[in-house]
């Protein structure tokens, strides 16, 4: 198979579960799930032993993988297995699990419970993505005012006392709100992921569900930070996944490889989800979806639909795009030429010689009690405080957020600051209003990009003044 100019021998990695002490329980629980889905006889189980960890590997038998998904192409699993994933949630779980079991890069989990939760989250993502219908916008955004309030520094934050699940559904699903709100495709995808993780943790990890609420009330996590906090991935540029390997619930970014049309705001690429059965979510046309072919054709024809509006800004006429896609579908030669250009791996962002497919796939982090690897940036976790300060009261969400943003604004851009922790004192008055921020060591303010993660510790007393002791963790330059 062609991987954007390189060849790769496919091997099956499937699912890998790390064993702590009870491997029999993992084997028994997963075998029971496979039996319920009619897949027990199709899967081989391998014990893995190395110097780092003991694990159990579950993967599809090789001959079945070659038959069901030749060259790692999962687009036709539903047809080959006769699955009705639209109307049968068990069939959707079958498609999810089969695709994971034939993955060339292993899906790794620290418990069977995490695997079971991951399958449910993927099902929730697919179900939510099918219902999501929005108005496309890059310079403006709307949310239902009953549930969300906009803050210039913090973005759209959840109103206290509101249900996060309901708020996310109201914002993205017209069947719940009877209205289409404006979103960018990237932010829309983040809402779908967050909704699905909230639905899962509401039942399996109530504490984390509460923390998701607190984060939503404190600050919107979005963009690159969202991907770091909420998601992990398999595949890489050095070890790419097959071009047509997707698992239902995967979040992916199709890049626009055209140098001209990719400069139009919002058309640099397209964030979406694989929703199974060879389909990708279309947030902008209610009840519609893309195939991989129609997605590639539409993105290719963006370059042929550029125009300037009354303000002289470049825009793309989606009606023209739709017409050109229909023409290409009726012209086999032209369709093949376009697909040969688009169905390739992406090149680095400063080059335009590649295709539109990412080498990796993104999916949510672990969420179960005791094994979750989701660390929310604006939520105080007392058990994670390793500095040992005396506590007189926990810091409220509102104080945390004010402290966080004030310090970030004061520090601005930092240069020559070593990685590690910098402890600072933040004075607050009796009403918990932020007064001033003072770092324990001087920090030069210069023009240099950096990233911070904010970890508040405690409110305490020092020299008869109420202060918040905070820790600024320097991630890197």
Secondary structure, 3 states (H helix, E strand, C coil): CEECCEECCCCCCCEEEECCCCHHHHHHHHHHHHHHCCCHHHEEEEEEECCCCEEEEEEECHHHHHHHCHHHCCCCHHHHHCCCCCCCHHHHHHHHHHHHHCCCCCEEECCHHHHHHHHHHHHHHHHHHHHCCCEECCCCCCCCCCCEEEECCCEEEECCCCCHHHHHHHHHCHHHHCCCCEECHHHHHHHHHHHHHHHHHHHHCHHHHHHHHHHHHHCCCCHHHHHHHHEEEECCCCCCCCCCCCCCCCEEEEECCCCCHHHCCCCCEEEEEEEECCEEECCCCCCCEEEHHHHHHHHHHHHHCEEECCCCCEEECHHHHHHHHHHHHCCHHHHHHHHHHHCCECCCCCCCCCCCECCCEEEECCCCCCCCCCCCCCCCCHHHCCCCCCCCECCCHHHHHHHHHHHHHHHCCECCCCCEEEEEEEEECCCCCEEEEEECCCCCECCCCCEEEEEEEEEEEECCEEEEEEEEEEEEC
